Amino acid sequence: MAVEPLSREEIETRLAGLPGWLLADDRLTRTFRLGSHFAATAMVVHIAQVQEELNHHSDLTLGYTTVSVSVHTHSVGGAVTEKDFQLAHRIQDLAASHQAM
């Protein structure tokens, strides 16, 4: 199934269901804060597992107590697609189990 870029309006509407996520430079982005470096590292590993499962990967930045996520779909020229929102929702769901804010 081919993925299609979402319109700016579709993206803005869908972002309403993802607290803390933003559209920046044609990517969905979010920075999570965690209680320790170990907790942040564990969350990165968990995100990597989900990305492998979905075969869709984001850019991850591990800070001392932060994890920053930036995602778009390379196969459609770097636009935001439904695949990006699927990944963002999965990351949002797992963030709670890591007590990420």
DSSP file with accessible surface (Angstrom, degrees, kcal/mol):
  #  RESIDUE AA STRUCTURE BP1 BP2  ACC     N-H-->O    O-->H-N    N-H-->O    O-->H-N    TCO  KAPPA ALPHA  PHI   PSI    X-CA   Y-CA   Z-CA
    1    1 A M              0   0  229      0, 0.0     2,-0.2     0, 0.0     0, 0.0   0.000 360.0 360.0 360.0 127.3    0.0    0.0    0.0
    2    2 A A        -     0   0   80      1,-0.0     2,-0.4     0, 0.0     0, 0.0  -0.499 360.0-136.6 -76.3 142.2    1.4    3.4   -1.0
    3    3 A V        -     0   0   34     -2,-0.2    -1,-0.0    78,-0.0    78,-0.0  -0.804  15.9-155.1 -99.3 145.1    1.6    6.1    1.5
    4    4 A E        -     0   0  135     -2,-0.4    78,-0.5     1,-0.0    72,-0.1  -0.924  24.3-103.0-118.5 145.4    0.6    9.6    0.6
    5    5 A P        -     0   0   62      0, 0.0     2,-0.3     0, 0.0    76,-0.2  -0.342  37.4-125.3 -61.9 144.4    1.7   12.9    2.2
    6    6 A L        -     0   0   25     74,-3.1    74,-0.3     1,-0.1     2,-0.1  -0.671  24.2-111.2 -88.9 149.6   -0.9   14.4    4.6
    7    7 A S     >  -     0   0   56     -2,-0.3     4,-2.6     1,-0.1     5,-0.2  -0.330  28.9-108.8 -72.7 161.2   -2.1   18.0    4.0
    8    8 A R  H  > S+     0   0  151      1,-0.2     4,-2.6     2,-0.2     5,-0.2   0.903 122.1  52.1 -56.8 -41.0   -1.1   20.7    6.5
    9    9 A E  H  > S+     0   0  155      2,-0.2     4,-2.4     1,-0.2    -1,-0.2   0.915 108.9  48.9 -63.5 -44.6   -4.7   20.7    7.7
   10   10 A E  H  > S+     0   0   82      2,-0.2     4,-2.4     1,-0.2    -2,-0.2   0.910 112.0  49.7 -61.4 -41.9   -4.8   17.0    8.2
   11   11 A I  H  X S+     0   0   10     -4,-2.6     4,-2.3     2,-0.2    -2,-0.2   0.948 110.9  48.2 -62.6 -48.7   -1.6   17.1   10.2
   12   12 A E  H  X S+     0   0   95     -4,-2.6     4,-0.8     1,-0.2    -2,-0.2   0.901 112.2  49.9 -60.8 -40.8   -2.8   20.0   12.4
   13   13 A T  H >< S+     0   0  101     -4,-2.4     3,-0.8     1,-0.2     4,-0.3   0.938 112.9  45.9 -63.5 -44.9   -6.1   18.1   13.1
   14   14 A R  H >< S+     0   0   85     -4,-2.4     3,-1.5     1,-0.2    -2,-0.2   0.822 102.3  65.2 -70.3 -29.9   -4.3   14.8   14.0
   15   15 A L  H >< S+     0   0   18     -4,-2.3     3,-2.2     1,-0.3     6,-0.3   0.787  86.1  72.7 -63.9 -24.3   -1.8   16.7   16.2
   16   16 A A  T << S+     0   0   89     -4,-0.8    -1,-0.3    -3,-0.8    -2,-0.2   0.801  95.6  52.4 -59.8 -26.3   -4.7   17.6   18.5
   17   17 A G  T <  S+     0   0   48     -3,-1.5    -1,-0.3    -4,-0.3    -2,-0.2   0.348 101.2  66.1 -91.0   6.4   -4.7   13.9   19.6
   18   18 A L  S X  S-     0   0    1     -3,-2.2     3,-2.0     3,-0.1    -1,-0.2  -0.754  78.5-150.2-129.3  83.7   -1.0   13.9   20.4
   19   19 A P  T 3  S+     0   0   87      0, 0.0     3,-0.1     0, 0.0    -3,-0.1  -0.275  80.9  14.0 -58.3 133.5   -0.3   16.2   23.4
   20   20 A G  T 3  S+     0   0   51      1,-0.3    11,-0.3    10,-0.0     2,-0.3   0.245  96.4 120.8  88.7 -13.2    3.2   17.8   23.3
   21   21 A W    <   -     0   0   10     -3,-2.0     2,-0.3    -6,-0.3    -1,-0.3  -0.613  40.1-173.7 -86.0 145.6    3.9   16.9   19.6
   22   22 A L  E     -A   29   0A 111      7,-2.5     7,-2.7    -2,-0.3     2,-0.6  -0.906  28.9-120.5-131.9 161.6    4.6   19.6   17.1
   23   23 A L  E     +A   28   0A  30     -2,-0.3     2,-0.4     5,-0.2     5,-0.2  -0.930  42.8 164.0-101.2 117.2    5.1   20.0   13.4
   24   24 A A  E >   -A   27   0A  39      3,-2.7     3,-0.8    -2,-0.6    -2,-0.1  -0.986  65.4 -11.0-138.5 125.6    8.6   21.5   12.9
   25   25 A D  T 3  S-     0   0  149     -2,-0.4    -1,-0.1     1,-0.3     3,-0.1   0.896 128.0 -55.3  53.8  44.1   10.5   21.6    9.6
   26   26 A D  T 3  S+     0   0  105      1,-0.2     2,-0.3    46,-0.0    -1,-0.3   0.825 119.0 105.0  59.1  34.1    8.0   19.2    8.0
   27   27 A R  E <  S-A   24   0A  57     -3,-0.8    -3,-2.7    45,-0.1     2,-0.5  -0.987  74.7-118.2-137.7 150.0    8.5   16.6   10.8
   28   28 A L  E     -AB  23  71A   0     43,-2.7    43,-2.5    -2,-0.3     2,-0.3  -0.767  44.7-177.5 -82.8 130.7    6.5   15.5   13.8
   29   29 A T  E     +AB  22  70A  29     -7,-2.7    -7,-2.5    -2,-0.5     2,-0.3  -0.952  18.0 163.9-134.2 152.7    8.6   16.2   16.8
   30   30 A R  E     - B   0  69A  35     39,-1.8    39,-3.0    -2,-0.3     2,-0.5  -0.928  20.6-150.6-162.3 141.1    8.4   15.8   20.6
   31   31 A T  E     - B   0  68A  66    -11,-0.3     2,-0.4    -2,-0.3    37,-0.2  -0.981  16.1-159.7-115.0 127.5   10.9   15.9   23.5
   32   32 A F  E     - B   0  67A   1     35,-3.1    35,-2.0    -2,-0.5     2,-0.4  -0.848   6.1-146.0-104.2 143.2   10.2   13.7   26.5
   33   33 A R  E     - B   0  66A 148     68,-3.1    68,-2.8    -2,-0.4     2,-0.2  -0.917  19.9-175.3-109.0 135.7   11.7   14.3   30.0
   34   34 A L        -     0   0   14     31,-3.1    66,-0.1    -2,-0.4    65,-0.1  -0.777  35.8-109.1-126.7 171.4   12.5   11.4   32.2
   35   35 A G  S    S+     0   0   78     -2,-0.2     2,-0.3    64,-0.1     3,-0.1   0.651  92.1   2.7 -79.0 -16.0   13.8   10.9   35.7
   36   36 A S  S  > S-     0   0   49      1,-0.1     4,-2.0    29,-0.1     5,-0.1  -0.980  72.0-103.9-160.4 167.4   17.3    9.7   34.9
   37   37 A H  H  > S+     0   0   78     -2,-0.3     4,-2.7     2,-0.2     5,-0.2   0.899 120.8  54.0 -65.3 -39.5   19.7    9.0   32.1
   38   38 A F  H  > S+     0   0  166      1,-0.2     4,-2.6     2,-0.2    -1,-0.2   0.924 108.0  49.8 -60.8 -42.7   19.1    5.3   32.5
   39   39 A A  H  > S+     0   0   25      2,-0.2     4,-2.0     1,-0.2    -1,-0.2   0.905 111.1  49.4 -63.1 -40.6   15.4    5.8   32.1
   40   40 A A  H  X S+     0   0    0     -4,-2.0     4,-2.0    24,-0.3    -2,-0.2   0.920 111.1  49.6 -64.3 -42.0   15.9    7.9   29.0
   41   41 A T  H  X S+     0   0   47     -4,-2.7     4,-2.1     1,-0.2    -2,-0.2   0.915 109.0  52.2 -63.9 -42.0   18.2    5.2   27.5
   42   42 A A  H  X S+     0   0   35     -4,-2.6     4,-2.3     1,-0.2    -1,-0.2   0.898 107.9  52.1 -61.8 -38.7   15.6    2.5   28.3
   43   43 A M  H  X S+     0   0    0     -4,-2.0     4,-2.9     2,-0.2    -1,-0.2   0.906 106.1  53.9 -66.4 -38.8   13.0    4.5   26.5
   44   44 A V  H  X S+     0   0   32     -4,-2.0     4,-2.6     1,-0.2    -1,-0.2   0.931 109.2  48.6 -59.0 -44.3   15.2    4.9   23.4
   45   45 A V  H  X S+     0   0   80     -4,-2.1     4,-2.0     2,-0.2    -1,-0.2   0.924 111.3  49.7 -62.8 -41.8   15.6    1.1   23.3
   46   46 A H  H  X S+     0   0   59     -4,-2.3     4,-2.0     2,-0.2    -2,-0.2   0.920 110.5  49.8 -64.9 -42.1   11.9    0.6   23.6
   47   47 A I  H  X S+     0   0    0     -4,-2.9     4,-2.8     1,-0.2    -1,-0.2   0.923 107.9  54.6 -61.5 -42.0   11.2    3.1   20.8
   48   48 A A  H  X S+     0   0   39     -4,-2.6     4,-2.2     1,-0.2    -1,-0.2   0.893 106.3  52.0 -59.9 -38.2   13.8    1.3   18.6
   49   49 A Q  H  X S+     0   0  122     -4,-2.0     4,-2.1     2,-0.2    -1,-0.2   0.925 110.6  47.2 -63.8 -43.7   11.8   -2.0   19.2
   50   50 A V  H  X S+     0   0    6     -4,-2.0     4,-2.5     1,-0.2     5,-0.2   0.920 110.3  53.2 -64.1 -41.7    8.6   -0.4   18.1
   51   51 A Q  H  X>S+     0   0   11     -4,-2.8     5,-1.8     1,-0.2     4,-1.1   0.900 108.9  48.9 -62.0 -40.4   10.3    1.1   15.0
   52   52 A E  H  <5S+     0   0  132     -4,-2.2     3,-0.3     2,-0.2    -1,-0.2   0.916 110.3  51.6 -64.4 -41.3   11.6   -2.2   14.0
   53   53 A E  H  <5S+     0   0  129     -4,-2.1    -2,-0.2     1,-0.2    -1,-0.2   0.904 118.1  37.0 -61.1 -42.2    8.1   -3.7   14.4
   54   54 A L  H  <5S-     0   0   52     -4,-2.5    -1,-0.2     2,-0.2    -2,-0.2   0.557 101.8-132.5 -85.3 -10.3    6.5   -1.0   12.3
   55   55 A N  T  <5S+     0   0  121     -4,-1.1     2,-0.3    -3,-0.3    -3,-0.2   0.916  73.6 112.2  52.4  45.3    9.5   -0.9    9.8
   56   56 A H      < -     0   0   15     -5,-1.8     2,-0.4    -6,-0.2    -2,-0.2  -0.952  51.5-160.8-148.2 124.5    9.4    2.9   10.2
   57   57 A H        -     0   0   72     -2,-0.3    15,-0.3    15,-0.1     2,-0.2  -0.886   6.6-162.2-122.0 142.1   12.2    4.8   11.9
   58   58 A S        -     0   0   14     -2,-0.4     2,-0.5    13,-0.1    13,-0.2  -0.579  33.8 -99.6-105.7 171.7   12.5    8.2   13.5
   59   59 A D  E     -C   70   0A  81     11,-3.2    11,-2.0    -2,-0.2     2,-0.4  -0.836  43.1-163.6 -88.7 129.1   15.5   10.3   14.4
   60   60 A L  E     -C   69   0A  50     -2,-0.5     2,-0.5     9,-0.2     9,-0.2  -0.957  11.4-166.2-117.7 137.8   16.2    9.9   18.1
   61   61 A T  E     -C   68   0A  92      7,-2.4     7,-2.6    -2,-0.4     2,-0.6  -0.987   9.1-154.7-124.6 120.7   18.3   12.1   20.2
   62   62 A L  E     +C   67   0A  73     -2,-0.5     5,-0.2     5,-0.2     2,-0.2  -0.845  17.4 176.9 -95.8 120.8   19.3   10.9   23.7
   63   63 A G        -     0   0   22      3,-3.1   -23,-0.1    -2,-0.6   -22,-0.0  -0.458  50.7 -82.4-105.9-173.4   20.1   13.6   26.2
   64   64 A Y  S    S-     0   0  177      1,-0.2   -24,-0.3    -2,-0.2   -23,-0.2   0.957 123.6  -5.7 -58.6 -51.2   21.0   13.2   29.9
   65   65 A T  S    S+     0   0   42    -25,-0.1   -31,-3.1   -26,-0.1     2,-0.3   0.009 124.4  82.6-131.1  27.5   17.3   13.0   30.9
   66   66 A T  E     -B   33   0A  27    -33,-0.2    -3,-3.1   -31,-0.1     2,-0.4  -0.943  51.3-161.6-132.9 154.3   15.6   13.6   27.6
   67   67 A V  E     -BC  32  62A   0    -35,-2.0   -35,-3.1    -2,-0.3     2,-0.4  -0.984  14.0-163.6-131.4 120.9   14.6   11.8   24.5
   68   68 A S  E     -BC  31  61A  32     -7,-2.6    -7,-2.4    -2,-0.4     2,-0.4  -0.905   4.3-163.5-107.7 136.0   13.8   13.8   21.4
   69   69 A V  E     +BC  30  60A   3    -39,-3.0   -39,-1.8    -2,-0.4     2,-0.4  -0.946  11.1 177.2-120.7 137.8   11.9   12.3   18.5
   70   70 A S  E     +BC  29  59A  24    -11,-2.0   -11,-3.2    -2,-0.4     2,-0.4  -0.973  13.1 176.6-140.6 123.4   11.7   13.6   14.9
   71   71 A V  E     +B   28   0A   1    -43,-2.5   -43,-2.7    -2,-0.4     2,-0.3  -0.983  14.2 142.9-138.6 140.1    9.8   11.6   12.3
   72   72 A H        -     0   0   20     -2,-0.4     2,-0.7   -15,-0.3     8,-0.2  -0.916  51.1 -94.5-154.9 175.9    8.8   12.0    8.7
   73   73 A T  B > > -D   79   0B   3      6,-2.8     5,-1.8    -2,-0.3     3,-1.2  -0.871  24.5-166.8-107.8 111.9    8.5    9.5    5.7
   74   74 A H  G > 5S+     0   0  130     -2,-0.7     3,-1.7     1,-0.2    -1,-0.2   0.857  83.1  66.4 -62.1 -36.6   11.6    9.4    3.5
   75   75 A S  G 3 5S+     0   0   94      1,-0.3    -1,-0.2     2,-0.2   -72,-0.0   0.612 103.3  46.5 -68.9 -10.8    9.8    7.5    0.7
   76   76 A V  G X 5S-     0   0   38     -3,-1.2     3,-0.5     3,-0.2    -1,-0.3  -0.135 132.2 -85.0-119.0  34.8    7.5   10.5    0.0
   77   77 A G  T < 5S-     0   0   78     -3,-1.7    -3,-0.2     1,-0.2    -2,-0.2   0.737  83.2 -56.2  76.1  22.4   10.2   13.1    0.0
   78   78 A G  T 3 <S+     0   0   13     -5,-1.8    -1,-0.2     1,-0.2    -4,-0.2   0.649  96.3 142.4  85.6  16.2   10.3   13.7    3.7
   79   79 A A  B <   -D   73   0B  26     -6,-0.7    -6,-2.8    -3,-0.5     2,-0.4  -0.367  57.3-100.2 -82.7 168.0    6.6   14.6    4.1
   80   80 A V        +     0   0    6    -74,-0.3   -74,-3.1    -8,-0.2     2,-0.2  -0.765  48.8 171.9 -90.5 133.7    4.4   13.6    7.0
   81   81 A T    >>  -     0   0    0     -2,-0.4     4,-1.4   -76,-0.2     3,-0.7  -0.749  51.2 -88.4-131.0 178.8    2.2   10.6    6.4
   82   82 A E  H 3> S+     0   0   75    -78,-0.5     4,-2.5     1,-0.2     5,-0.2   0.850 122.9  63.3 -58.0 -35.5   -0.1    8.3    8.3
   83   83 A K  H 3> S+     0   0   63      1,-0.2     4,-2.2     2,-0.2    -1,-0.2   0.876 100.2  52.5 -59.5 -36.9    2.9    6.1    9.1
   84   84 A D  H <> S+     0   0    0     -3,-0.7     4,-2.7     2,-0.2    -1,-0.2   0.904 109.6  48.0 -67.2 -39.6    4.4    8.9   11.1
   85   85 A F  H  X S+     0   0    2     -4,-1.4     4,-2.6     2,-0.2     5,-0.2   0.881 108.5  54.3 -70.1 -35.6    1.3    9.3   13.1
   86   86 A Q  H  X S+     0   0   94     -4,-2.5     4,-2.0     2,-0.2    -2,-0.2   0.947 112.7  43.8 -60.1 -46.2    1.1    5.6   13.8
   87   87 A L  H  X S+     0   0    0     -4,-2.2     4,-2.7     2,-0.2     5,-0.2   0.930 112.2  52.4 -65.1 -44.5    4.6    5.7   15.1
   88   88 A A  H  X S+     0   0    0     -4,-2.7     4,-2.8     1,-0.2    -2,-0.2   0.914 109.5  49.5 -60.0 -41.7    4.0    8.9   17.1
   89   89 A H  H  X S+     0   0   76     -4,-2.6     4,-2.4     2,-0.2    -1,-0.2   0.912 111.0  49.4 -64.7 -40.9    0.9    7.3   18.8
   90   90 A R  H  X S+     0   0   81     -4,-2.0     4,-2.2    -5,-0.2    -2,-0.2   0.917 112.8  47.3 -63.3 -42.4    2.9    4.2   19.7
   91   91 A I  H  X S+     0   0    0     -4,-2.7     4,-2.1     2,-0.2    -2,-0.2   0.928 110.8  52.0 -64.6 -43.2    5.7    6.3   21.1
   92   92 A Q  H  X S+     0   0   43     -4,-2.8     4,-0.9    -5,-0.2    -2,-0.2   0.917 110.2  49.3 -59.1 -42.8    3.2    8.4   23.1
   93   93 A D  H >X S+     0   0  114     -4,-2.4     4,-0.7     1,-0.2     3,-0.5   0.916 112.6  45.8 -64.3 -43.4    1.6    5.2   24.5
   94   94 A L  H 3X S+     0   0   12     -4,-2.2     4,-0.9     1,-0.2     3,-0.4   0.794  98.8  71.7 -74.5 -23.0    5.0    3.7   25.6
   95   95 A A  H ><>S+     0   0    3     -4,-2.1     5,-2.5     1,-0.2     3,-0.9   0.884  92.2  58.0 -58.6 -37.4    6.1    7.0   27.1
   96   96 A A  H X<5S+     0   0   74     -4,-0.9     3,-1.6    -3,-0.5    -1,-0.2   0.900 101.2  54.6 -60.9 -38.4    3.6    6.6   29.9
   97   97 A S  H 3<5S+     0   0   83     -4,-0.7    -1,-0.3    -3,-0.4    -2,-0.2   0.715 110.2  47.5 -70.1 -16.4    5.2    3.3   30.9
   98   98 A H  T <<5S-     0   0   39     -3,-0.9    -1,-0.3    -4,-0.9    -2,-0.2   0.311 112.4-121.3-100.9   4.9    8.5    5.1   31.2
   99   99 A Q  T < 5 +     0   0  168     -3,-1.6     2,-0.3     1,-0.2    -3,-0.2   0.837  54.8 165.6  54.8  38.2    7.0    7.9   33.2
  100  100 A A      <       0   0   17     -5,-2.5   -66,-0.2    -6,-0.1    -1,-0.2  -0.599 360.0 360.0 -83.6 143.9    8.1   10.3   30.6
  101  101 A M              0   0  153    -68,-2.8   -68,-3.1    -2,-0.3   -81,-0.0  -0.864 360.0 360.0-119.2 360.0    6.7   13.8   30.5
